[in-house]
Amino acid sequence: MKRNKILLYSSLALGALLSLSACSKSFLEPTPKGESLESNYYSTPAEALAGLVAAYGPSQVTYTGSYVSQEGLANAASDECYSGGGSVNDQITWTAMNDMSLLTPAQMPSGLWSVNLQGVSACNLILSKLPGASLDDATLKRYTGEAKFLRAYYYFHLVRWFGRVPLFTSAVTLDEIYAATQSSPDSIYAQIEKDLNDAAPDLPKTVDASENGRATQGAALALLGKVYLYDKKYSQAATELAKVNGTPGGTSPYGYHLMANYGDIFTQKFNAESIFEIQHSQTQNYGDWGGGTATGNLYAVMCGPRNYSFKSDPAPTIVTGWGFTPVSYDLHDAMVVDGKYDPRYPYTIYNIDSMANAGLCAYSATAYSVSFPYSGYNIAKFAPLQQFKGSGGDPYLNYGVDYIEIRLADTYLMEAEALVQGSGDKSRAQALLDAVRARVGLSPVTVSMDAIKNERHLELATEGHRFFDLVRWGDADKVLNHMEKGYSKNFVTGKNEVLPIPLSELTNTKMVQNSGY
């Protein structure tokens, strides 16, 4: 009998918690001393913290054998990027996200399923063990809140990617997993909302720098507001997001504020605009290409320019990479109107061809194409910058480029959307939209859904939000199938809103494949 990836995780949970680094070097990387049985582990404060570290782990890990990057694959599926790479056969799962006519149960990025369910499994395990741990009441409440926040986080990814998924809220046996059926998206959303409502009151409002990356009350409320928005509960979404946002343009009750310099968002870790940030390590010294787990950000080198060499004088700020998810002509043209560049353009897109023409780098022809398809424009926000390059192991696997899952400008625009969609306070929606534009020196525009959609497109470009926005707005067909230069994502309404369940995950289970696959 073949085991699913999720089943394997249950038996490996103890090993994972002893080996995974969660949020940062300072957030306790436990070192095993001898062996412990799962049945009597988690009883001490150190063991309980180790279990919590394991629950954070899947949010950070890159799986080198399947090249899983949730933000990268979401970019490939959107109109903001193409799949890229060396050819149509270079990482076929990425090509399938770009051309959804190729998206089959056998040719889809299965890591999107397994990584998030591994996270759910780790959360359920530690939640089952915390009541028996020797913890004071405040610590017990905080750890429980963090585990519930993370379970909600993983399930939110799962329901957006796959729709109907199995719902596990406790540690389960192998027989129970094999017997599981899928729950409806409504049931999944209800559980996510319950977990976040339960978690928020017991999470800290702020954390010390040594705990950067751990869940806070602001992160829980921001995620809850986002979930309500996706669940079309607009009034509730606006209420929760307003708690996070405070006065538009000012400092929020949780200390967040818009960064004065837009570019600093992506180079200053855990800045004042970051609400929930996935930290990637450049000190793991990882070097295994055989399918292991790295805590560096592999997407940084994946989206770097392919087959270019940079001159040493002046010293380059960018390292070359593999050419995945080059920026589309559509996004470039959206950010350049009548020859005028949006102020966010240079922090979103860089033109590698222009750099070559200026003599800063040179193209080296090889057996591979530059990238497929090729536009000459590359992602700046996740670029493999020299300052984040690892110094040990394989540097390609050790980029410390973080991913900000939720930031303040995003929550501003989500609250504005919730207010407009839910017939709420339009003057506040206007103020929220104005604040996002004013930060980059742009004049106000009248608030409307079209204005909010456009602002999300430009403000959050290449950050992994666009595909999900288009799907929830019902705009995916008209946008993804009518791109410039003859490209089309071949999106099919009623099918491609969700991905197929990986073929390997259906074996010997009672789950059924998503419609159309």
C-alpha positions as CSV (number, residue, x, y, z in Angstrom):
1,M,0.0,0.0,0.0
2,K,1.4,3.4,-1.0
3,R,1.5,6.1,1.6
4,N,0.5,9.7,0.9
5,K,2.9,12.5,1.8
6,I,0.6,13.6,4.5
7,L,0.6,10.2,6.1
8,L,4.4,10.1,6.1
9,Y,4.4,13.4,8.0
10,S,2.6,11.9,11.0
11,S,5.3,9.3,11.6
12,L,8.1,11.9,11.0
13,A,6.7,14.7,13.2
14,L,9.1,14.2,16.0
15,G,12.1,14.2,13.6
16,A,10.8,17.3,12.0
17,L,10.5,19.2,15.2
18,L,14.0,18.3,16.1
19,S,15.5,19.4,12.8
20,L,13.4,22.3,11.4
21,S,14.2,25.9,12.0
22,A,11.0,27.9,12.2
23,C,11.2,31.7,12.2
24,S,14.8,32.8,13.0
25,K,18.0,31.7,14.5
26,S,17.0,33.2,17.8
27,F,13.6,31.5,17.9
28,L,15.1,28.4,19.5
29,E,16.5,25.9,17.0
30,P,16.3,22.8,19.3
31,T,19.3,20.4,19.3
32,P,18.4,16.8,20.0
33,K,20.2,15.1,22.8
34,G,19.5,11.4,22.5
35,E,16.1,10.0,21.5
36,S,12.6,10.5,22.8
37,L,9.4,8.7,22.1
38,E,6.5,10.8,20.7
39,S,4.2,9.4,23.4
40,N,6.2,11.0,26.2
41,Y,7.7,14.0,24.4
42,Y,6.3,17.6,24.7
43,S,6.1,17.5,28.5
44,T,8.7,20.1,29.3
45,P,8.7,23.8,28.3
46,A,11.6,23.2,25.9
47,E,9.9,20.2,24.2
48,A,6.6,22.1,23.9
49,L,8.4,25.0,22.2
50,A,10.2,22.5,19.9
51,G,6.7,21.2,18.8
52,L,5.6,24.8,18.1
53,V,8.8,25.4,16.1
54,A,7.8,22.3,14.0
55,A,4.4,23.8,13.3
56,Y,6.0,27.0,11.9
57,G,8.4,24.9,9.8
58,P,6.4,24.1,6.7
59,S,5.7,27.8,6.2
60,Q,9.4,28.5,5.7
61,V,10.7,25.4,4.0
62,T,11.6,25.1,0.3
63,Y,11.4,21.5,-1.0
64,T,14.3,21.2,-3.4
65,G,13.0,18.2,-5.2
66,S,9.7,19.8,-6.3
67,Y,10.8,23.5,-6.4
68,V,7.7,24.6,-4.4
69,S,7.3,28.3,-3.9
70,Q,3.7,29.3,-3.2
71,E,4.2,33.0,-4.2
72,G,6.2,31.9,-7.3
73,L,3.6,29.5,-8.6
74,A,0.9,32.0,-7.9
75,N,2.8,34.5,-10.0
76,A,3.2,32.0,-12.8
77,A,-0.6,31.5,-12.8
78,S,-1.4,35.2,-13.0
79,D,-1.2,37.8,-15.7
80,E,1.8,39.4,-14.0
81,C,4.3,36.8,-15.0
82,Y,5.1,33.9,-17.4
83,S,6.4,30.6,-16.2
84,G,9.9,31.2,-17.6
85,G,12.8,28.8,-17.0
86,G,15.0,27.3,-19.7
87,S,12.3,25.8,-21.9
88,V,8.7,24.5,-21.8
89,N,10.1,21.3,-20.3
90,D,12.1,23.0,-17.5
91,Q,10.0,22.3,-14.4
92,I,6.8,21.3,-16.2
93,T,4.7,21.9,-13.2
94,W,5.6,25.6,-13.4
95,T,4.7,25.6,-17.1
96,A,1.4,24.0,-16.3
97,M,0.6,26.8,-13.9
98,N,1.3,29.2,-16.8
99,D,-0.7,27.3,-19.4
100,M,-3.6,25.7,-17.5
101,S,-4.5,23.4,-20.4
102,L,-1.5,21.4,-19.2
103,L,-2.6,21.3,-15.6
104,T,-3.4,17.7,-14.9
105,P,-3.4,15.6,-11.6
106,A,0.0,14.2,-12.7
107,Q,1.5,17.5,-13.9
108,M,0.7,19.9,-11.1
109,P,2.9,21.1,-8.2
110,S,2.0,18.5,-5.6
111,G,4.0,20.3,-2.9
112,L,1.3,22.9,-2.6
113,W,-0.9,20.1,-1.2
114,S,1.7,18.2,0.9
115,V,3.5,21.2,2.4
116,N,0.3,22.8,3.8
117,L,-1.1,19.5,5.0
118,Q,2.2,18.8,6.8
119,G,1.7,22.1,8.5
120,V,-1.8,21.1,9.6
121,S,-0.5,17.8,10.9
122,A,2.2,19.5,13.0
123,C,-0.4,22.0,14.4
124,N,-2.8,19.2,15.3
125,L,0.0,17.2,17.0
126,I,1.2,20.1,19.2
127,L,-2.4,21.1,20.0
128,S,-3.0,17.6,21.3
129,K,0.1,17.7,23.5
130,L,0.0,21.2,24.9
131,P,-2.6,20.4,27.7
132,G,-0.2,17.9,29.2
133,A,2.9,20.1,29.1
134,S,4.4,21.8,32.1
135,L,3.6,25.4,31.1
136,D,2.2,28.4,32.9
137,D,-1.2,29.5,31.9
138,A,-0.1,32.5,29.8
139,T,2.4,30.4,27.9
140,L,-0.1,27.7,27.3
141,K,-2.6,30.2,25.9
142,R,0.0,31.8,23.7
143,Y,1.3,28.5,22.2
144,T,-2.3,27.3,21.7
145,G,-3.1,30.6,19.9
146,E,0.0,30.3,17.7
147,A,-0.9,26.7,16.7
148,K,-4.5,27.6,15.9
149,F,-3.3,30.7,13.9
150,L,-0.9,28.5,11.9
151,R,-3.6,25.8,11.3
152,A,-5.8,28.5,9.9
153,Y,-3.0,29.9,7.8
154,Y,-2.3,26.4,6.2
155,Y,-5.9,25.7,5.6
156,F,-6.4,29.1,4.0
157,H,-3.7,28.2,1.5
158,L,-5.3,24.8,1.0
159,V,-8.9,26.0,0.4
160,R,-7.7,28.7,-2.1
161,W,-5.6,26.3,-4.0
162,F,-7.8,23.2,-3.9
163,G,-11.3,24.1,-2.7
164,R,-12.5,20.8,-1.2
165,V,-9.9,19.3,1.1
166,P,-10.0,16.9,4.1
167,L,-10.6,18.7,7.4
168,F,-8.5,17.5,10.3
169,T,-8.7,19.3,13.7
170,S,-7.0,16.7,15.8
171,A,-4.2,14.2,15.5
172,V,-5.4,11.2,13.5
173,T,-4.4,7.7,12.8
174,L,-3.4,6.3,9.4
175,D,-6.7,4.5,9.1
176,E,-8.6,7.7,9.8
177,I,-6.6,9.5,7.1
178,Y,-7.2,6.9,4.5
179,A,-10.9,7.0,5.4
180,A,-11.2,10.8,5.2
181,T,-13.4,12.5,2.7
182,Q,-13.2,16.1,1.6
183,S,-15.1,18.9,3.3
184,S,-16.8,21.8,1.5
185,P,-15.1,25.1,1.2
186,D,-17.8,26.6,3.5
187,S,-16.8,24.1,6.2
188,I,-13.1,24.9,5.8
189,Y,-13.7,28.6,6.0
190,A,-15.9,28.2,9.1
191,Q,-13.0,26.3,10.8
192,I,-10.4,28.9,9.7
193,E,-12.6,31.7,11.1
194,K,-13.1,29.8,14.4
195,D,-9.4,29.2,14.8
196,L,-8.5,32.8,14.2
197,N,-11.2,34.1,16.5
198,D,-10.0,31.7,19.2
199,A,-6.3,32.6,18.6
200,A,-6.4,36.4,18.4
201,P,-7.1,37.3,22.1
202,D,-4.2,35.1,23.4
203,L,-1.5,36.3,21.0
204,P,0.9,39.1,21.9
205,K,0.3,42.5,20.4
206,T,4.0,42.8,19.6
207,V,7.1,40.6,19.9
208,D,10.7,41.3,20.6
209,A,13.2,41.2,17.7
210,S,14.4,37.8,18.9
211,E,10.9,36.4,18.2
212,N,10.3,38.0,14.8
213,G,8.2,35.8,12.6
214,R,6.0,34.5,15.4
215,A,2.2,35.1,15.2
216,T,0.9,38.3,16.8
217,Q,-2.6,39.6,17.5
218,G,-2.4,41.9,14.6
219,A,-1.4,39.1,12.2
220,A,-4.4,37.0,13.4
221,L,-6.9,39.9,12.9
222,A,-5.4,40.7,9.5
223,L,-5.7,37.1,8.3
224,L,-9.2,36.9,9.8
225,G,-10.2,40.0,7.9
226,K,-8.7,38.6,4.7
227,V,-10.5,35.3,5.2
228,Y,-13.8,37.1,5.8
229,L,-13.2,39.0,2.6
230,Y,-12.7,35.8,0.6
231,D,-15.8,34.4,2.3
232,K,-17.7,37.5,1.1
233,K,-18.5,38.5,4.7
234,Y,-17.8,42.1,3.9
235,S,-19.0,43.8,7.1
236,Q,-17.0,41.4,9.3
237,A,-14.0,41.8,7.1
238,A,-14.1,45.6,7.3
239,T,-14.5,45.4,11.1
240,E,-11.4,43.2,11.7
241,L,-9.2,45.0,9.2
242,A,-10.1,48.4,10.7
243,K,-8.7,47.1,14.1
244,V,-5.4,46.4,12.3
245,N,-5.3,49.6,10.2
246,G,-6.3,52.3,12.6
247,T,-6.3,55.8,11.1
248,P,-5.4,55.7,7.4
249,G,-1.9,57.0,6.9
250,G,-1.1,57.0,10.6
251,T,0.3,54.5,13.1
252,S,-2.0,51.6,13.8
253,P,-2.9,50.4,17.3
254,Y,-0.4,47.6,16.7
255,G,2.4,49.9,15.7
256,Y,2.2,49.4,11.9
257,H,2.6,52.2,9.5
258,L,3.3,52.6,5.8
259,M,7.0,52.8,5.0
260,A,8.0,56.2,3.6
261,N,10.1,54.6,1.0
262,Y,8.3,51.9,-1.0
263,G,11.5,50.1,-1.9
264,D,12.5,49.7,1.8
265,I,9.6,47.2,2.2
266,F,11.5,44.5,0.4
267,T,15.0,45.1,1.7
268,Q,14.4,45.8,5.4
269,K,13.3,42.7,7.2
270,F,10.4,43.0,9.7
271,N,9.8,46.6,8.9
272,A,6.9,48.7,10.2
273,E,4.7,47.7,7.3
274,S,5.2,43.9,7.8
275,I,2.3,42.2,9.6
276,F,3.1,38.6,9.0
277,E,6.5,37.7,7.5
278,I,8.0,34.4,6.5
279,Q,11.7,34.6,7.3
280,H,14.2,32.7,5.1
281,S,17.7,31.9,6.4
282,Q,21.0,32.6,4.6
283,T,22.9,30.8,7.4
284,Q,21.6,27.3,7.2
285,N,24.5,26.3,4.9
286,Y,22.2,23.9,3.1
287,G,23.5,21.9,0.1
288,D,21.2,19.0,-0.7
289,W,19.6,19.0,-4.2
290,G,18.2,15.5,-3.7
291,G,14.7,16.5,-2.5
292,G,15.4,17.7,1.1
293,T,14.2,20.8,2.9
294,A,16.0,24.1,2.8
295,T,15.1,27.2,4.9
296,G,16.6,29.6,2.4
297,N,14.4,31.1,-0.3
298,L,14.9,29.1,-3.5
299,Y,12.5,31.4,-5.4
300,A,15.1,34.2,-5.2
301,V,17.5,32.3,-7.5
302,M,14.6,30.8,-9.6
303,C,13.4,34.3,-10.6
304,G,16.9,35.7,-11.1
305,P,18.1,36.5,-14.7
306,R,19.2,33.5,-16.7
307,N,22.5,33.2,-18.5
308,Y,23.7,36.7,-17.7
309,S,27.1,37.5,-16.1
310,F,27.5,40.8,-14.3
311,K,30.6,43.0,-14.5
312,S,32.6,43.3,-11.3
313,D,32.9,47.1,-11.7
314,P,30.7,48.5,-10.4
315,A,30.0,45.7,-8.0
316,P,26.7,44.0,-9.0
317,T,23.8,44.1,-6.5
318,I,22.0,41.1,-8.3
319,V,23.1,37.5,-8.8
320,T,22.2,35.5,-11.8
321,G,19.5,32.8,-11.6
322,W,17.3,30.5,-13.6
323,G,14.9,32.9,-15.3
324,F,11.6,31.7,-13.9
325,T,8.5,34.0,-13.7
326,P,9.8,36.8,-15.9
327,V,7.4,39.8,-15.7
328,S,4.7,39.9,-18.4
329,Y,4.3,42.6,-20.9
330,D,0.9,43.2,-19.4
331,L,2.3,44.1,-16.0
332,H,5.0,46.2,-17.6
333,D,2.5,48.2,-19.6
334,A,0.2,48.6,-16.7
335,M,3.0,50.3,-14.8
336,V,4.1,52.5,-17.7
337,V,1.2,54.7,-19.0
338,D,1.8,57.3,-21.7
339,G,5.5,56.9,-21.2
340,K,5.2,57.7,-17.5
341,Y,6.4,55.2,-15.0
342,D,4.5,54.3,-11.8
343,P,6.7,55.3,-8.8
344,R,6.6,51.6,-7.7
345,Y,8.1,50.4,-11.1
346,P,11.8,50.3,-10.2
347,Y,11.1,48.3,-7.0
348,T,8.9,45.9,-8.9
349,I,10.6,45.4,-12.3
350,Y,14.1,45.6,-13.6
351,N,15.0,45.3,-17.3
352,I,17.9,42.9,-17.7
353,D,18.2,43.8,-21.4
354,S,18.7,47.5,-20.6
355,M,21.3,46.5,-18.0
356,A,23.1,44.5,-20.7
357,N,22.9,47.4,-23.2
358,A,24.4,49.7,-20.6
359,G,27.3,47.3,-20.2
360,L,26.5,46.3,-16.7
361,C,26.1,42.6,-17.6
362,A,26.5,40.3,-20.6
363,Y,24.4,37.5,-22.0
364,S,26.1,34.1,-22.3
365,A,24.4,31.9,-24.9
366,T,24.0,28.3,-23.9
367,A,21.9,25.3,-25.0
368,Y,19.0,26.9,-23.1
369,S,16.8,29.8,-24.2
370,V,17.0,32.9,-22.1
371,S,13.7,32.0,-20.3
372,F,10.4,30.7,-21.6
373,P,8.5,32.7,-22.5
374,Y,10.9,35.7,-22.4
375,S,10.0,39.3,-21.9
376,G,13.4,40.8,-20.8
377,Y,11.7,42.1,-17.5
378,N,12.5,40.5,-14.2
379,I,11.0,40.5,-10.7
380,A,12.8,43.0,-8.4
381,K,11.0,42.2,-5.1
382,F,12.4,38.7,-4.8
383,A,15.6,39.2,-6.8
384,P,18.7,37.3,-5.6
385,L,20.5,40.2,-4.1
386,Q,24.1,39.9,-3.1
387,Q,23.2,41.1,0.4
388,F,21.0,38.1,1.0
389,K,23.2,35.4,-0.6
390,G,24.2,32.6,1.7
391,S,27.9,32.1,2.5
392,G,28.0,28.4,3.1
393,G,26.6,25.2,1.6
394,D,25.1,25.9,-1.9
395,P,24.5,29.6,-2.0
396,Y,21.6,29.0,-4.4
397,L,19.7,27.3,-1.6
398,N,20.6,29.8,1.1
399,Y,19.1,33.2,0.1
400,G,17.7,35.1,3.0
401,V,15.0,36.9,1.0
402,D,11.9,37.0,3.2
403,Y,8.3,36.8,2.0
404,I,5.9,39.3,3.6
405,E,2.6,37.3,3.6
406,I,0.5,40.3,4.8
407,R,1.5,43.9,4.9
408,L,-0.2,47.1,5.8
409,A,-0.9,48.5,2.3
410,D,-2.6,45.2,1.5
411,T,-4.8,45.4,4.6
412,Y,-5.7,49.0,3.7
413,L,-6.8,48.0,0.2
414,M,-8.7,44.9,1.6
415,E,-10.6,47.1,4.1
416,A,-11.4,49.6,1.3
417,E,-12.7,46.7,-0.8
418,A,-14.8,45.3,2.0
419,L,-16.3,48.7,2.6
420,V,-17.2,49.3,-1.0
421,Q,-18.5,45.7,-1.5
422,G,-20.5,45.8,1.7
423,S,-21.9,49.4,1.2
424,G,-19.9,50.6,4.2
425,D,-18.3,53.9,5.0
426,K,-17.2,55.2,1.6
427,S,-15.3,58.1,3.0
428,R,-13.1,55.8,5.0
429,A,-12.6,53.6,1.9
430,Q,-11.5,56.7,0.1
431,A,-9.0,57.6,2.8
432,L,-7.5,54.2,2.8
433,L,-7.0,54.2,-1.0
434,D,-5.6,57.8,-0.8
435,A,-3.1,56.7,1.8
436,V,-1.7,53.9,-0.3
437,R,-1.3,56.2,-3.3
438,A,0.0,59.2,-1.3
439,R,2.8,57.1,0.1
440,V,4.3,56.9,-3.5
441,G,3.4,60.4,-4.4
442,L,0.3,59.7,-6.5
443,S,-2.8,61.9,-6.5
444,P,-6.2,60.7,-5.2
445,V,-8.6,58.9,-7.5
446,T,-12.3,58.3,-6.8
447,V,-12.7,55.1,-4.8
448,S,-14.5,52.3,-6.6
449,M,-14.0,48.6,-7.2
450,D,-12.2,49.3,-10.4
451,A,-9.8,51.8,-8.7
452,I,-9.2,49.3,-5.9
453,K,-8.5,46.5,-8.3
454,N,-6.0,48.6,-10.2
455,E,-4.3,49.7,-7.1
456,R,-3.9,46.2,-5.8
457,H,-2.5,45.2,-9.2
458,L,0.2,47.9,-9.0
459,E,0.9,48.1,-5.3
460,L,1.1,44.3,-4.7
461,A,2.5,43.2,-8.1
462,T,4.4,39.9,-8.1
463,E,3.8,39.3,-4.4
464,G,1.6,36.3,-5.1
465,H,-1.9,37.9,-4.6
466,R,-3.0,38.6,-8.2
467,F,-4.2,35.1,-9.3
468,F,-6.4,34.7,-6.2
469,D,-7.7,38.2,-6.6
470,L,-8.8,37.6,-10.1
471,V,-10.4,34.3,-9.2
472,R,-12.4,35.7,-6.3
473,W,-13.5,38.8,-8.3
474,G,-14.7,36.5,-11.2
475,D,-12.2,38.3,-13.5
476,A,-9.8,35.4,-14.2
477,D,-11.3,34.4,-17.6
478,K,-11.4,37.9,-19.1
479,V,-7.9,38.8,-17.8
480,L,-5.9,35.6,-18.1
481,N,-7.1,34.6,-21.5
482,H,-6.6,38.0,-23.1
483,M,-3.0,38.9,-22.4
484,E,-0.6,40.8,-24.8
485,K,1.8,39.3,-27.3
486,G,-0.6,36.4,-28.0
487,Y,0.0,34.7,-24.6
488,S,-3.0,33.1,-22.9
489,K,-3.2,31.2,-19.6
490,N,-6.0,29.0,-21.1
491,F,-8.1,29.5,-17.9
492,V,-11.4,27.5,-17.9
493,T,-14.2,29.0,-15.8
494,G,-15.7,26.4,-13.5
495,K,-12.5,24.3,-13.5
496,N,-9.3,26.3,-13.0
497,E,-10.4,28.3,-10.0
498,V,-8.9,25.4,-8.1
499,L,-6.1,23.0,-8.9
500,P,-6.4,19.3,-9.3
501,I,-5.6,17.1,-6.3
502,P,-2.2,15.5,-6.9
503,L,-2.7,12.0,-8.4
504,S,-0.5,10.4,-5.8
505,E,-2.7,11.8,-3.0
506,L,-5.8,10.0,-4.2
507,T,-4.3,6.5,-4.1
508,N,-6.0,4.3,-1.5
509,T,-8.1,7.1,-0.1
510,K,-11.8,8.0,-0.3
511,M,-11.1,11.5,-1.8
512,V,-12.5,12.4,-5.2
513,Q,-10.8,14.5,-7.9
514,N,-11.9,18.2,-8.4
515,S,-14.4,18.7,-11.2
516,G,-13.0,19.0,-14.7
517,Y,-9.8,17.1,-14.0
